[in-house]
Amino acid sequence: MGKDYPWVQALTLKGLLEGTERLQIPQIAPDDITFKRAERINKDKDKQKKLEV
């Protein structure tokens, strides 16, 4: 916080792939985690639930 970042950054593909260049952006979350993993739901594929009317 409190650091200024350039609006426009000119980077080369070669520099990005070789790791010599990197975007200067603020870190949003620790360890660059931007999405929380969703909880897995076990579904019964053989059984379809009935619609209550």
VENWOBEL-V653580 format. One record per helix or strand of 2 or more residues. SS is the DSSP state (2 for helix, 1 for strand). FROM is the first residue (numbers start at 1). LEN is the number of residues. Records with the same first field share a line. If there is no record, write none. Layout:
BEGIN
SS: FROM-LEN, FROM-LEN
END
This chain:
BEGIN
2: 13-6, 30-3
END
